[in-house]
Amino acid sequence: MNQNMPINIQSTQQPYAIVVGLDSFTGLQTARILHKRGVPVIGISQNPEHACAQTNVCKLKLSAGLSHGEFVDLLSGLAPKFNQKPVLFPCSDLTVLAISRNREQLAPHYHIALPDAETVEMLVDKVQFYTFAMKEGFPIPQTYFLKNESEMEAIAERMSYPCMMKPPIKAPEWMKHAEKVIKIHDPAELRSVYRKMQPFADLIMVQQWVEGDDTSLYSMNCYFGKNGKPLATFIARKIRQWPIETGVSSLGEEVRNDVVLEESVKLFKFVHYRGLGYIEMKRDSITGNHYIIEPNIGRPTGRSAISEAGGVELLFTKYCDLLDLPLPENRIQKYGNAKWIYLRRDLQSAYAYWKRGRLTIFDWLKTMRGKKFYALFSLRDPKPFFLDIRDTFFNKVVNKEGNTKIKTVAH
């Protein structure tokens, strides 16, 4: 939209929910879930042409820069136009950080659910978080942060292999030359890959590879209310991810895992947490030990929408808690067989597994049973799904030649 045009905000009976990051499937899911509960939704996108931003569930769609916090100025300018204080739903780490760092400016005009600023910075920054976790005794894999080649040489022979290498913070240059996560199998490969990737990140994280397939990755999504207590929790695990082994979930299912629930709640209570939270843990298939892989805070995650299919109204609980409305009755997980699926990515993942002889069509169909929440597919709001397929196919054809990204060395 033309940013010079006046923005008209219609008065509503219920306060707006503002989804910051509508141009992501997490933002799309958030907008759809809240719209289904009768909440008027405004979406803010950095790329208004993105497939997910083409949803039809928003009362109003706006564009502003998200990566560097330009949306904060947009929100400040909009504040006097609302007849009731809206609730903010940031959908990425960068937008969570921008809201946290500008909370004095935003909090008088918008409802925000975040822990204190210092805790936000610590939980978003992987270096700070792993340092904190090691100090306080929370279970994490063997982890090092490398600034130079001499530090790499110091750990090359004593590192546990396989391990993985990635930048601890988003590094656009890294993503141009490699997958986000690179699996490393021995000291020679560590030295070789480090020397290739070191120019593209100021700091490189090397971490022990926890043995286990995609189904060993568990997650706890939650909402901690104004009283500092968990008002809703939901446990799930991955079934497949894309890219396989190192990607993001393409198919997940709800499951019971009390170790993940207890460790996650323990961590969030320890830091006096508030807001939407997520902990991913991996169960070592050899030792049975669980390790914290990463937290995501202040925002919904891609797979958090599975809680909706499982009958736990995570996002609506946040909305109601902040507005002092009666909380939804559906906040207790019943451990059924609900699933979440990003259909396009899961087809890509299933094809890769099938090519490796690790999945049959019958097995794939079997994993598709159960009540599902679709990441993009919707008969009532079909445009994002079909545009996502079109854009993916286009990018694959355009980028087919010259794709020399480092993935991993096959062993």
Secondary structure, DSSP 8 states (H G I E B T S, - for coil): --TTS-------SS--EEEET-SSHHHHHHHHHHHHTT--EEEEES-TTSGGGG-S--SEEEE---TTSTHHHHHHHHGGG-SS--EEEE-SHHHHHHHHHTHHHHTTTSB-----HHHHHHHH-HHHHHHHHHHHT-----EEEESSHHHHHHHHTTS-SSEEEE-SS--HHHHHHEEEEEEE-SHHHHHHHHHHHGGG-SSEEEEE-----GGGEEEEEEEE-TTSSEEEEEEEEEEEEESTTTSEEEEEEE---HHHHHHHHHHHHHTT--EEEEEEEEE-TTT--EEEEEEEESS--GGGGHHHHTT--HHHHHHHHHTT----S--S------EEE-HHHHHHHHHHHHHTTS--HHHHHHHT-S-EEESS--SSS-HHHHHHHHHHHHHHHHTSTT---EEE---
